Amino acid sequence: MARTKVFDEQEVLEKALNLFWEKGYNATSAQDLVDTLGISRSSMYDTYGDKHSLFIQALQQYRKERIDPLINGVDDADNIEQYIKDVFIAVKLESLSETHSKGCFMVNSSVELAPSDDDVAIIVNNIMKDTITALTKAIKRGQKIGVFTNKFSAQSLAQFVFNSLNGLRVTVKLDTNKKMFEDIVNICLATLKG
């Protein structure tokens, strides 16, 4: 007879996400997971599979919770300049809200695992493509109404913004200087305006 699970799978997945985000994949042991998740090793394996499977589920959860709302927000944006600002603000809030900045889980995973892990590389590359597509759509709209420059293609500007966002996510792991963050955001927006 199968035993009934006495834990919330989403809540436990969120704990795993935060642990992997804080420590990274390689520095997180199976015992770290058991201790942090508050479930038995057998429950962890029965529910989520091995450590790698759990990590993939955590990365997919991160995308669903934190990346997809930003990507999908472009379609509902009335003020396209504000939409771009809001993307930066979301990165700022996520990056600077911690006493010890964890950076971005997607960027951390990209640096640590994507070069050697095809599953992670696929997820990270899809996030990159989808984010650049959303930014391109936003910038094209901004170019049509004269808010953003036409000196460069919307795609080129979107790639620049994406790179700036990821650069900020890496930088805040080392320096949480809010003034520096604001300077970079302001210069990025000024570049978009031409």
N, C-alpha and C positions, 0 to 999 in steps of 0.2 A: 504494500500500500504506500503510495507516494505521500510524503509529508507536505503539509501546507507551509508555504513561505510566511515568515512572520516579520518581514521587513519590506520597506517600500523600495522597489527596484530603481526607480528614478532618483530617489534621495541618495541611495548608495552609489549610483552611477555619478551623481554630482560630487560626492565625496571623493571618488576615484579621480574624476576630472581635476579637482582642486589639488589632489596629492601629486598627480603626474605634472600638473602645471607648475607646482611649487618646486618639485625635486627633479623633474625630467624623467624620461622613461628608464634609462639605464641605471640611475641612482635609486630607483624605487624597487625595493625587494618585494617578494611575495608576502613576507612577514609584515612589511610596512603596510601593504594593502589590507591584510587581515586585521591588523591593529587599528588602522584608520577607518575602515569600512564598518567595523563592529559586527562582522558576520564570520562564520567559520570558513575555513579554507575550502571545505567540500561545498558549502553553499555558494561561495564565490565561483568556483569552477563549474558547478552545475548551472548557475544562472548566467554567467558571463563568458565562460570558457577560460582559456589561459590568459596570462598577463597581456600578451599581444592583442588578443581579441578584446579584452577589456579596454586597452588603450585606444584601439580603433573605435570602439563604441563611445568612449569619452570624447575623442576628437570629433566624431560625427555629432555628438550632443553639443559640443562647443559651437560648431557651425550653426546648428539649428537654433540655439539660444542667442548667440551673439553676432554672428555674421549675416545670416539670412534676413533678420529684420532690417539691417542696414541696406542690404542689396535690394530687398523688396520695397523699401521706402521710397525709392526713386519714382515709382509709378504714382504714388500719392502726393508727391511734393508739389505744393503750390508755388513756393518760393525756392527756385533751384539753387540760388546762392546760399540760402539758409540750409538746404539739404547738404551741400558740401561742408559747410561749417559744422553741421550736426554730426557728420561722419567723423570729423576731427575731434569734436567734443566727446563723442562716444569713446574714441581711442584714449583721449585725455582722462576721462573719468575712470575707465578701466585700468589704465596704466598708472595713474597717480593716486588712486584711492587706497592703495595698500600702504602699510607702513614700510613694508619691504616689497618693492615692485617685482612682480613675477614676469613682467613683459606681456607678450601675447602668446597664448598657447599654440596658435597656428604657426607663428614665426618660430617659436622655440622648437616645435616639432619638425618644422622644415629644416632648421639648422642641424638638429641632433639626428634625425632619422631619415628624412626624405632621400638623401643621397644613397642610402643602402637598403631602404625598405620600400618596396614597390607599392604596398597598400597605403602607406602614409603619403608617398609621393603623389599618388592619384588624388587623394583627398585634398592635399595642399594645392596641387595644380588646378583642380576644379574650383577651389575657393578663389585662387588668383584670377583665373579666367572669368568667373562670374562677377567678381568684384570689379575688375577692369571693364567688363561689359556694362555694368550698372553705372560706373563713373563716366564711361564714354557716352551713354545715353543722357546722363545729367548734363555733361559738358556740351553736347550737341544742342540740347534745349537752351542752355545758357548762351551759346553762340548765336542761335536763331533770334533770340530776343535782345542781343547786344550786351549781355552782362559779361560774357567771357570773350577773350580774344580769338580772332580767326587766323592769327599768325601761324598757328600750329594746328594740326588735325586734332579732332576731339580724342582720337585713340592715343596719340602721342601725349597729350595733356593728361589723359586718364592714367597712362603708365607712369608719368611723372608723379601724379598725386598718389598712386598706389605705392610707389617706391618711397615717397616722403612719409606716408603713413607707417610703412614697415620700418623705415629708418627710425622714426620716433619711438616705435614699439621696442626696438632694440636699445636705443639710447637711454630710455627711461629705466632700463635694468641697471644702468651704471650711474645715472644722474637724474634725479627727480626735480631738477630746477624748473619751476613752473614758468619763469620768465623766458628761459630758453625755449620751452615748448611753445609758448605763445608767439615768440619771434618767428619760429619756423612755420607755424600755421599762418601767420600774417603774411610772410614772404611767399608762401605757396599760393595763398589766395590772390595776392598781388600779381603773381605770375599768370594766374588764370585770367585775370582781368586785362593783362597786357600792358 
